Amino acid sequence: MAKYLFYGMTGNKMCFNHILLNALDFADNGIEAKIIFEGESVKLVSLFEEEKNTLYLKAKERGLIAGICLACSKVMGVFEKNNNYGLAMLGDMSGHAGMKRFTTEGYQVISM
């Protein structure tokens, strides 16, 4: 069965909402999906937490969020906040959230 990793790079809330929608839709239909906040998207985590974004909270509750980029969180000044939300801080690729682990586990990467 196919598995998908949504690798979110953009800090655009509407675009990331579509990542959440697609990951939830896949999961609802028995397709394994994971989400990584990378690049500018790391700034969205605190926004989604503060506004209690329904899609984000569903994805978080269902374990679809693999984690948040450690290096980008530091560079974007949101590390302290992001580190307190109970999500993994990923830094396996020179401090950034790498794709290799997921691709070796059979995930296909969709970057948005």
N, C-alpha and C positions, 0 to 999 in steps of 0.2 A: 504494500500500500504506500502511496506517495505521502511524503512529509514535507512541509513548507516552513521556511524561516522568513518572516517579514523583517527586513533590516531597514528600519526607519532612519533616514538621514535628515529629512527636512524639519524645520521648526514651524512649518505651517500647520496650524491646528486642524483645518479642514482636511488636508491631505492625510494627516495622521489618523483622523477619525475614520478614514477609509481603510487604513491598515487594520484598525481595531474591528471595523465591520467585517472585513474579509476574513480575518483570523477567527472571529466568532462564528461566522457562517461556515467556514471549513470545519471547525470543531463541532458545530451543531449537526453536521452531516458526516461525522465519523472520520474526518480527515485531520491528521495530526498537524497542528500549527503552533509556532512559537513566534514571539516578537522580541526584537532588541531595539532599545532606544540608543541611537548612535548619532554622532554629529550634532547639529543644532537641535535635534529632537529631544535631547536630554533636558532642555529648558521646559519642555511641555509636561514633564512628570509632576512638578509641583503645581502647575496650573490645573492639571487634571485632578490632582488630589484636593486642591483648595476648592474647586468648583464642583467636586463630587461627580465628575463626568461619568455618566452611567455606563458607557461603552468601556471606558478604561477600567472602572471598578469591576465590571463583569469579567473582563479579560484577566485582571489581577486575581480575582476570586477563583477563577477556573484554572489558574496556573499557566496561563498562556504566555505570560511575560517572562522571558528567559533572563532578562536583566538590562542594566543601564551601563553605558560606557563610562569607565572610571576616569580616563584621561580627559575626555570631552566634558565631563561634569566638572572637573577641576578647572579646565581652561575657561569654561562658560560661567564659572562662579556659582555653580549650584550643587557642588559636591556635598556640603553639609546637609542641605535639605534632602537631596536624593538618597543619601546614606541612611536616612531615618524612616524610609517608607516600607521597609521590609522586603525590598527587592535586591537581587544580587547585583553587586558592582563588578562588572566584567573588565578584565585587563590582561587577558591572555595573549594579546598581540601588541607587544611594546606599549602596554598600558591601555590599549584600545580593545574593544569587544571584537574578537576575531570570528570569522565564519568557518574556519577550518574544522573545528570540533563538530559543528553541525553538519557540514558536508560529508565528513567521514562517517557520521551516523545516518547518512542517507537523506538528509534534508536538501531540498532544492531551495535556492535563495531568490527571494524577490526583494529588490531594493527600491525603495520609494523615497 
